[in-house]
């Protein structure tokens, strides 16, 4: 990781994200972002929907109140068809 300067945290707990960081990770105003911590560091990344089964973030489609990738969807269909055949 490379440093982008120092920012102060406001009383409300907010802090500005430097323009260089926003540009590097392609975030704009109102884009959802995720925060994570690792060994005392805070990370920010642009939010991407993930499969609720395997956590993949490619080829993900809404499914009820979650998201599911095509691979997991295909596996579920195969397993359901096997179960029907066994009955």
HUBEL-V831485 format. One record per backbone hydrogen bond with DSSP energy under -1.0 kcal/mol. CO is the residue of the C=O (numbers start at 1). NH is the residue of the N-H. Records with the same first field share a line. If there is no record, write none. Layout:
CO=NH + NH
//
This chain:
10=13
14=10
18=22
19=23
20=24
21=25
22=27
28=31
32=47
34=45
36=43
38=41
41=38
43=36
45=34
51=55
56=51
59=70
61=68
63=66
66=63
67=52
68=61
69=73
70=74
71=75
72=76
73=77
74=78
75=79
76=80
77=81
78=82
79=83
80=84
81=85
82=86
//
